[in-house]
Amino acid sequence: MTYELDGILPHGGQLVNRIATPEQKQTFLSKADFLPRVQLNERAVSDLEMIAIGGFSPLTGFMNQEDYNSVVTNMRLANGLVWSIPITLSVAEEVADSLEEDSVIRLDNPAGDFIGVLHLTQKYHYDKTHEAINVYRTNDANHPGVQVLYNQPKVNLAGDVWLLQRDPHSQFPKYQIDPADSRLLFQAKGWKTVVGFQTRNPIHRAHEYIQKCALEIVDGLFLHPLVGATKEDDIPADIRMRCYEILMEKYYPKDRVTLAINPSAMRYAGPREAIFHALIRKNYGCTHFIVGRDHAGVGHYYGTYDAQYIFDEFEPGELGIVPMMFEHAFYCMRTKQMATSKTSPSTPEERIHLSGTKVREMLRRGELPPPEFSRPEVAAELARAMLVPIET
């Protein structure tokens, strides 16, 4: 099932909807005890959800071998449409051997609940090292994305999927805004241009600065933090969302900003994931997308602005969304305001910018990040959530 809405077209031209109707759901449930089962992990559950709600349009299921090979090698689906991250469902060989192609497979979540179905059209082996080098630009097993890849089973299952139901999010039900709904919301607000912002980290002043710079140009800002699977040492989603709520309450124009969750899992694929994140926001109805310093990066695997350079590899019309590039922002002690090297006359010694790692270290020592880096209310929330006694 697909449908179109006014405004910017979804990637591929139509917004996918693979949520089963009540009648379809009842039919599948009636066969539940007779269907072969595949249990999904956390990432596969979020991928199923993103496919079903249209966040991964034009995908209607997990990739077949032709699409997979084309995406890994050329950043395009087999039909030539730009797509940068493989979306696959991997199972052990003994599981794959027990499944027949052209059959319906029951998909269970980690708790064993029946949440979806797969019309299995293909089973295929894949080269993990080839995928790692092409998608993540490294075969280092210490890279979190490569580590997940290397730990996956050896066989991919391909085929269209159906999600049996759309439950309210367990933590953020009021921020669960699907692509069809965000598009209607933007229309209702009269926003013709909307910039999307992706983050897996707590918001700080540099984020706020580039978001507001973008907001000077477009009608609306779509704050879309990722709440799917992330690294163990990343700040939990509930803390990050509370930090956004604090800023929305005190520091942002309420009529020009919308906050919603992005249910997808983090890949840490740097440049390729920047393209992926842009296409997802296009599906949600954004016309522009912020790409900052080391977007979706981790460690020292990518250059500071590699995630911006990759956009030059495509014609603007191929992506259908406008990237807004920003340099690393900092607090300029000379001009007493946020800036980048493009606008600040300061020397490096006159610039205050902290990494997420340094902020976590400060909090563990009982120190609040300086107001030049983080709004005091946000810093206090981070300290409270981490149960750290703060020095006064």
VEXBAVEX-725723 format. One record per residue (C-alpha): residue number from 1; x, y, z. Coordinates in pm, whole numbers. Layout:
% VEXBAVEX-725723
r nr:NUM	east:X	north:Y	up:Z $
...
//
This chain:
% VEXBAVEX-725723
r nr:1	east:0	north:0	up:0 $
r nr:2	east:136	north:344	up:-92 $
r nr:3	east:-4	north:692	up:-91 $
r nr:4	east:104	north:1047	up:-171 $
r nr:5	east:69	north:1372	up:19 $
r nr:6	east:113	north:1732	up:-82 $
r nr:7	east:452	north:1901	up:-36 $
r nr:8	east:796	north:1753	up:-104 $
r nr:9	east:767	north:1406	up:-254 $
r nr:10	east:892	north:1110	up:-50 $
r nr:11	east:1202	north:936	up:-179 $
r nr:12	east:1100	north:741	up:-487 $
r nr:13	east:778	north:942	up:-527 $
r nr:14	east:538	north:764	up:-290 $
r nr:15	east:519	north:721	up:86 $
r nr:16	east:513	north:352	up:175 $
r nr:17	east:261	north:213	up:425 $
r nr:18	east:314	north:-148	up:532 $
r nr:19	east:99	north:-144	up:845 $
r nr:20	east:-154	north:-426	up:820 $
r nr:21	east:-523	north:-335	up:805 $
r nr:22	east:-745	north:-486	up:1077 $
r nr:23	east:-861	north:-749	up:828 $
r nr:24	east:-506	north:-836	up:723 $
r nr:25	east:-394	north:-850	up:1086 $
r nr:26	east:-674	north:-1090	up:1175 $
r nr:27	east:-585	north:-1315	up:882 $
r nr:28	east:-220	north:-1330	up:985 $
r nr:29	east:-306	north:-1386	up:1353 $
r nr:30	east:-531	north:-1676	up:1261 $
r nr:31	east:-228	north:-1848	up:1105 $
r nr:32	east:16	north:-1755	up:1381 $
r nr:33	east:64	north:-2104	up:1521 $
r nr:34	east:131	north:-2256	up:1180 $
r nr:35	east:385	north:-2009	up:1042 $
r nr:36	east:763	north:-2059	up:1066 $
r nr:37	east:915	north:-1802	up:1302 $
r nr:38	east:1211	north:-1568	up:1291 $
r nr:39	east:1295	north:-1370	up:1604 $
r nr:40	east:1413	north:-1015	up:1542 $
r nr:41	east:1672	north:-825	up:1742 $
r nr:42	east:1629	north:-461	up:1847 $
r nr:43	east:1769	north:-319	up:1523 $
r nr:44	east:1557	north:-545	up:1301 $
r nr:45	east:1245	north:-444	up:1496 $
r nr:46	east:1319	north:-76	up:1437 $
r nr:47	east:1395	north:-144	up:1068 $
r nr:48	east:1061	north:-325	up:1035 $
r nr:49	east:887	north:-29	up:1195 $
r nr:50	east:1063	north:227	up:975 $
r nr:51	east:978	north:31	up:660 $
r nr:52	east:615	north:0	up:768 $
r nr:53	east:557	north:369	up:847 $
r nr:54	east:732	north:490	up:531 $
r nr:55	east:1046	north:625	up:697 $
r nr:56	east:1253	north:407	up:464 $
r nr:57	east:1047	north:477	up:149 $
r nr:58	east:1071	north:341	up:-118 $
r nr:59	east:1162	north:16	up:62 $
r nr:60	east:867	north:-217	up:116 $
r nr:61	east:1071	north:-489	up:286 $
r nr:62	east:1419	north:-622	up:352 $
r nr:63	east:1657	north:-594	up:56 $
r nr:64	east:1709	north:-869	up:-199 $
r nr:65	east:2056	north:-958	up:-320 $
r nr:66	east:2047	north:-733	up:-626 $
r nr:67	east:1951	north:-425	up:-423 $
r nr:68	east:2192	north:-519	up:-144 $
r nr:69	east:2490	north:-555	up:-377 $
r nr:70	east:2407	north:-232	up:-557 $
r nr:71	east:2366	north:-34	up:-235 $
r nr:72	east:2688	north:-166	up:-80 $
r nr:73	east:2892	north:-103	up:-395 $
r nr:74	east:2727	north:199	up:-559 $
r nr:75	east:2501	north:365	up:-296 $
r nr:76	east:2204	north:302	up:-521 $
r nr:77	east:1920	north:55	up:-538 $
r nr:78	east:1920	north:-174	up:-841 $
r nr:79	east:1683	north:68	up:-1017 $
r nr:80	east:1937	north:351	up:-979 $
r nr:81	east:1766	north:539	up:-695 $
r nr:82	east:2009	north:673	up:-436 $
r nr:83	east:2024	north:467	up:-115 $
r nr:84	east:2334	north:445	up:103 $
r nr:85	east:2274	north:191	up:384 $
r nr:86	east:2176	north:-176	up:334 $
r nr:87	east:1855	north:-270	up:516 $
r nr:88	east:1874	north:-645	up:569 $
r nr:89	east:1742	north:-923	up:791 $
r nr:90	east:2011	north:-1177	up:880 $
r nr:91	east:1955	north:-1526	up:1019 $
r nr:92	east:2169	north:-1831	up:1095 $
r nr:93	east:2219	north:-2084	up:817 $
r nr:94	east:2020	north:-2351	up:1002 $
r nr:95	east:1727	north:-2110	up:1032 $
r nr:96	east:1750	north:-2014	up:664 $
r nr:97	east:1764	north:-2382	up:562 $
r nr:98	east:1434	north:-2444	up:741 $
r nr:99	east:1253	north:-2168	up:549 $
r nr:100	east:1106	north:-2198	up:202 $
r nr:101	east:1110	north:-1917	up:-51 $
r nr:102	east:772	north:-1780	up:-158 $
r nr:103	east:630	north:-1845	up:189 $
r nr:104	east:501	north:-1628	up:473 $
r nr:105	east:729	north:-1601	up:777 $
r nr:106	east:618	north:-1492	up:1122 $
r nr:107	east:837	north:-1215	up:1268 $
r nr:108	east:861	north:-1201	up:1649 $
r nr:109	east:1017	north:-932	up:1866 $
r nr:110	east:1282	north:-1023	up:2127 $
r nr:111	east:1004	north:-1098	up:2379 $
r nr:112	east:848	north:-1351	up:2142 $
r nr:113	east:548	north:-1139	up:2043 $
r nr:114	east:411	north:-1177	up:1689 $
r nr:115	east:465	north:-830	up:1540 $
r nr:116	east:503	north:-874	up:1165 $
r nr:117	east:523	north:-1098	up:863 $
r nr:118	east:774	north:-1140	up:583 $
r nr:119	east:685	north:-1271	up:239 $
r nr:120	east:1013	north:-1454	up:185 $
r nr:121	east:1127	north:-1418	up:-174 $
r nr:122	east:1500	north:-1486	up:-145 $
r nr:123	east:1776	north:-1621	up:81 $
r nr:124	east:2137	north:-1524	up:11 $
r nr:125	east:2485	north:-1517	up:164 $
r nr:126	east:2680	north:-1192	up:178 $
r nr:127	east:3038	north:-1074	up:223 $
r nr:128	east:3071	north:-900	up:561 $
r nr:129	east:3418	north:-761	up:496 $
r nr:130	east:3309	north:-614	up:163 $
r nr:131	east:3010	north:-450	up:331 $
r nr:132	east:3224	north:-315	up:616 $
r nr:133	east:3485	north:-157	up:391 $
r nr:134	east:3229	north:-2	up:156 $
r nr:135	east:2966	north:114	up:404 $
r nr:136	east:3180	north:195	up:711 $
r nr:137	east:3508	north:267	up:531 $
r nr:138	east:3686	north:28	up:767 $
r nr:139	east:3701	north:-342	up:853 $
r nr:140	east:3812	north:-268	up:1210 $
r nr:141	east:3597	north:-479	up:1444 $
r nr:142	east:3631	north:-208	up:1711 $
r nr:143	east:3407	north:19	up:1504 $
r nr:144	east:3059	north:-20	up:1662 $
r nr:145	east:2882	north:-54	up:1328 $
r nr:146	east:3133	north:-305	up:1196 $
r nr:147	east:3112	north:-495	up:1523 $
r nr:148	east:2736	north:-535	up:1483 $
r nr:149	east:2786	north:-643	up:1121 $
r nr:150	east:3049	north:-905	up:1211 $
r nr:151	east:2823	north:-1044	up:1483 $
r nr:152	east:2532	north:-1089	up:1242 $
r nr:153	east:2441	north:-1436	up:1110 $
r nr:154	east:2551	north:-1533	up:759 $
r nr:155	east:2230	north:-1540	up:555 $
r nr:156	east:2000	north:-1252	up:455 $
r nr:157	east:1628	north:-1298	up:409 $
r nr:158	east:1456	north:-1076	up:152 $
r nr:159	east:1095	north:-985	up:89 $
r nr:160	east:809	north:-747	up:158 $
r nr:161	east:691	north:-705	up:515 $
r nr:162	east:376	north:-615	up:707 $
r nr:163	east:373	north:-467	up:1057 $
r nr:164	east:72	north:-607	up:1242 $
r nr:165	east:7	north:-307	up:1462 $
r nr:166	east:137	north:37	up:1551 $
r nr:167	east:159	north:61	up:1930 $
r nr:168	east:225	north:386	up:2120 $
r nr:169	east:593	north:426	up:2198 $
r nr:170	east:668	north:297	up:2548 $
r nr:171	east:859	north:612	up:2649 $
r nr:172	east:760	north:892	up:2410 $
r nr:173	east:404	north:836	up:2283 $
r nr:174	east:329	north:1205	up:2231 $
r nr:175	east:642	north:1246	up:2016 $
r nr:176	east:567	north:943	up:1799 $
r nr:177	east:491	north:1127	up:1477 $
r nr:178	east:501	north:910	up:1165 $
r nr:179	east:595	north:1048	up:821 $
r nr:180	east:232	north:1075	up:707 $
r nr:181	east:149	north:1270	up:1023 $
r nr:182	east:452	north:1500	up:1012 $
r nr:183	east:366	north:1592	up:655 $
r nr:184	east:12	north:1682	up:756 $
r nr:185	east:145	north:1875	up:1056 $
r nr:186	east:382	north:2082	up:841 $
r nr:187	east:95	north:2161	up:605 $
r nr:188	east:-129	north:2265	up:893 $
r nr:189	east:143	north:2500	up:1019 $
r nr:190	east:182	north:2647	up:671 $
r nr:191	east:548	north:2546	up:651 $
r nr:192	east:664	north:2524	up:291 $
r nr:193	east:1029	north:2474	up:389 $
r nr:194	east:1133	north:2258	up:683 $
r nr:195	east:1482	north:2174	up:805 $
r nr:196	east:1544	north:1844	up:983 $
r nr:197	east:1801	north:1788	up:1256 $
r nr:198	east:1942	north:1449	up:1357 $
r nr:199	east:2125	north:1371	up:1680 $
r nr:200	east:2200	north:1082	up:1911 $
r nr:201	east:2364	north:1314	up:2168 $
r nr:202	east:2228	north:1559	up:2428 $
r nr:203	east:2178	north:1903	up:2280 $
r nr:204	east:2435	north:2172	up:2351 $
r nr:205	east:2487	north:2534	up:2252 $
r nr:206	east:2664	north:2449	up:1925 $
r nr:207	east:2361	north:2241	up:1817 $
r nr:208	east:2128	north:2522	up:1919 $
r nr:209	east:2332	north:2774	up:1723 $
r nr:210	east:2330	north:2587	up:1392 $
r nr:211	east:1962	north:2499	up:1432 $
r nr:212	east:1870	north:2865	up:1479 $
r nr:213	east:2093	north:2971	up:1189 $
r nr:214	east:1898	north:2728	up:971 $
r nr:215	east:1569	north:2852	up:1113 $
r nr:216	east:1652	north:3202	up:987 $
r nr:217	east:1624	north:3060	up:634 $
r nr:218	east:1334	north:2811	up:646 $
r nr:219	east:979	north:2817	up:783 $
r nr:220	east:1013	north:2541	up:1042 $
r nr:221	east:1259	north:2326	up:1235 $
r nr:222	east:1198	north:1952	up:1278 $
r nr:223	east:1397	north:1829	up:1578 $
r nr:224	east:1420	north:1454	up:1521 $
r nr:225	east:1649	north:1282	up:1774 $
r nr:226	east:1718	north:914	up:1720 $
r nr:227	east:1578	north:684	up:1989 $
r nr:228	east:1660	north:343	up:1839 $
r nr:229	east:1957	north:127	up:1933 $
r nr:230	east:2281	north:316	up:2008 $
r nr:231	east:2617	north:237	up:2171 $
r nr:232	east:2611	north:143	up:2540 $
r nr:233	east:2803	north:456	up:2641 $
r nr:234	east:2572	north:697	up:2455 $
r nr:235	east:2341	north:906	up:2676 $
r nr:236	east:2002	north:727	up:2706 $
r nr:237	east:1716	north:852	up:2490 $
r nr:238	east:1492	north:961	up:2780 $
r nr:239	east:1761	north:1196	up:2910 $
r nr:240	east:1824	north:1341	up:2565 $
r nr:241	east:1453	north:1398	up:2507 $
r nr:242	east:1416	north:1577	up:2840 $
r nr:243	east:1701	north:1811	up:2742 $
r nr:244	east:1512	north:1894	up:2422 $
r nr:245	east:1194	north:1956	up:2617 $
r nr:246	east:1378	north:2202	up:2841 $
r nr:247	east:1506	north:2398	up:2542 $
r nr:248	east:1164	north:2392	up:2375 $
r nr:249	east:1010	north:2537	up:2691 $
r nr:250	east:1258	north:2823	up:2734 $
r nr:251	east:1476	north:2888	up:2431 $
r nr:252	east:1291	north:2809	up:2109 $
r nr:253	east:998	north:2978	up:1929 $
r nr:254	east:720	north:2729	up:1995 $
r nr:255	east:528	north:2802	up:1675 $
r nr:256	east:827	north:2730	up:1451 $
r nr:257	east:969	north:2410	up:1600 $
r nr:258	east:837	north:2053	up:1618 $
r nr:259	east:994	north:1777	up:1827 $
r nr:260	east:946	north:1411	up:1729 $
r nr:261	east:1132	north:1083	up:1770 $
r nr:262	east:1322	north:893	up:1502 $
r nr:263	east:1272	north:521	up:1583 $
r nr:264	east:1557	north:393	up:1368 $
r nr:265	east:1881	north:239	up:1495 $
r nr:266	east:2219	north:412	up:1478 $
r nr:267	east:2475	north:267	up:1236 $
r nr:268	east:2772	north:502	up:1302 $
r nr:269	east:2847	north:492	up:930 $
r nr:270	east:2958	north:854	up:905 $
r nr:271	east:2928	north:988	up:547 $
r nr:272	east:2697	north:714	up:422 $
r nr:273	east:2471	north:756	up:721 $
r nr:274	east:2449	north:1131	up:659 $
r nr:275	east:2290	north:1054	up:320 $
r nr:276	east:2067	north:794	up:487 $
r nr:277	east:1953	north:1041	up:754 $
r nr:278	east:1879	north:1305	up:491 $
r nr:279	east:1659	north:1067	up:290 $
r nr:280	east:1470	north:963	up:603 $
r nr:281	east:1392	north:1330	up:681 $
r nr:282	east:1285	north:1380	up:321 $
r nr:283	east:1031	north:1104	up:379 $
r nr:284	east:910	north:1286	up:689 $
r nr:285	east:850	north:1594	up:474 $
r nr:286	east:1165	north:1800	up:529 $
r nr:287	east:1298	north:2010	up:243 $
r nr:288	east:1636	north:2076	up:408 $
r nr:289	east:1869	north:1880	up:635 $
r nr:290	east:2145	north:2000	up:869 $
r nr:291	east:2483	north:1833	up:824 $
r nr:292	east:2735	north:1940	up:1084 $
r nr:293	east:3076	north:1832	up:1205 $
r nr:294	east:3145	north:1455	up:1192 $
r nr:295	east:2782	north:1365	up:1128 $
r nr:296	east:2706	north:1007	up:1245 $
r nr:297	east:3074	north:958	up:1311 $
r nr:298	east:3252	north:769	up:1588 $
r nr:299	east:3611	north:767	up:1707 $
r nr:300	east:3862	north:873	up:1441 $
r nr:301	east:3728	north:670	up:1150 $
r nr:302	east:3608	north:968	up:943 $
r nr:303	east:3739	north:1311	up:857 $
r nr:304	east:3573	north:1605	up:1028 $
r nr:305	east:3373	north:1705	up:721 $
r nr:306	east:3362	north:1380	up:521 $
r nr:307	east:2987	north:1360	up:586 $
r nr:308	east:2948	north:1689	up:402 $
r nr:309	east:3178	north:1606	up:112 $
r nr:310	east:2980	north:1292	up:25 $
r nr:311	east:2684	north:1504	up:-85 $
r nr:312	east:2899	north:1631	up:-375 $
r nr:313	east:2890	north:1278	up:-520 $
r nr:314	east:2523	north:1321	up:-616 $
r nr:315	east:2329	north:1561	up:-831 $
r nr:316	east:2090	north:1776	up:-619 $
r nr:317	east:1785	north:1632	up:-792 $
r nr:318	east:1891	north:1278	up:-704 $
r nr:319	east:1855	north:1341	up:-332 $
r nr:320	east:1557	north:1573	up:-345 $
r nr:321	east:1652	north:1743	up:-18 $
r nr:322	east:1887	north:2038	up:40 $
r nr:323	east:2182	north:1977	up:275 $
r nr:324	east:2273	north:2273	up:497 $
r nr:325	east:2642	north:2250	up:585 $
r nr:326	east:2778	north:2392	up:909 $
r nr:327	east:3129	north:2408	up:1047 $
r nr:328	east:3215	north:2325	up:1408 $
r nr:329	east:3048	north:2587	up:1628 $
r nr:330	east:3198	north:2720	up:1952 $
r nr:331	east:3163	north:3002	up:2202 $
r nr:332	east:3382	north:3294	up:2098 $
r nr:333	east:3530	north:3465	up:2404 $
r nr:334	east:3620	north:3773	up:2203 $
r nr:335	east:3275	north:3844	up:2060 $
r nr:336	east:3087	north:3682	up:2353 $
r nr:337	east:2863	north:3471	up:2131 $
r nr:338	east:2836	north:3142	up:1945 $
r nr:339	east:3020	north:3136	up:1614 $
r nr:340	east:3221	north:2928	up:1369 $
r nr:341	east:3558	north:2994	up:1210 $
r nr:342	east:3368	north:3154	up:921 $
r nr:343	east:3240	north:3437	up:1141 $
r nr:344	east:3471	north:3459	up:1443 $
r nr:345	east:3794	north:3663	up:1450 $
r nr:346	east:3913	north:3472	up:1758 $
r nr:347	east:4227	north:3267	up:1802 $
r nr:348	east:4195	north:2898	up:1899 $
r nr:349	east:4270	north:2993	up:2260 $
r nr:350	east:3964	north:3220	up:2264 $
r nr:351	east:3722	north:2943	up:2166 $
r nr:352	east:3527	north:2720	up:2404 $
r nr:353	east:3410	north:2388	up:2266 $
r nr:354	east:3384	north:2060	up:2450 $
r nr:355	east:3332	north:1708	up:2319 $
r nr:356	east:3059	north:1483	up:2449 $
r nr:357	east:3330	north:1268	up:2609 $
r nr:358	east:3474	north:1566	up:2799 $
r nr:359	east:3128	north:1668	up:2918 $
r nr:360	east:3062	north:1318	up:3053 $
r nr:361	east:3399	north:1330	up:3233 $
r nr:362	east:3310	north:1666	up:3389 $
r nr:363	east:2974	north:1536	up:3508 $
r nr:364	east:3134	north:1229	up:3664 $
r nr:365	east:3367	north:1462	up:3856 $
r nr:366	east:3064	north:1653	up:3984 $
r nr:367	east:3129	north:1955	up:3760 $
r nr:368	east:2869	north:2126	up:3544 $
r nr:369	east:2967	north:2212	up:3185 $
r nr:370	east:3015	north:2588	up:3148 $
r nr:371	east:2716	north:2795	up:3027 $
r nr:372	east:2915	north:2876	up:2714 $
r nr:373	east:2882	north:2511	up:2618 $
r nr:374	east:2547	north:2405	up:2763 $
r nr:375	east:2238	north:2586	up:2885 $
r nr:376	east:2246	north:2565	up:3268 $
r nr:377	east:1908	north:2389	up:3282 $
r nr:378	east:2029	north:2125	up:3036 $
r nr:379	east:2356	north:2073	up:3225 $
r nr:380	east:2163	north:2034	up:3551 $
r nr:381	east:1930	north:1780	up:3389 $
r nr:382	east:2226	north:1576	up:3264 $
r nr:383	east:2380	north:1581	up:3611 $
r nr:384	east:2051	north:1484	up:3776 $
r nr:385	east:1991	north:1200	up:3532 $
r nr:386	east:2342	north:1066	up:3584 $
r nr:387	east:2291	north:1081	up:3964 $
r nr:388	east:2604	north:1291	up:4005 $
r nr:389	east:2634	north:1526	up:4307 $
r nr:390	east:2726	north:1868	up:4172 $
r nr:391	east:2974	north:2094	up:4348 $
r nr:392	east:2845	north:2438	up:4446 $
//
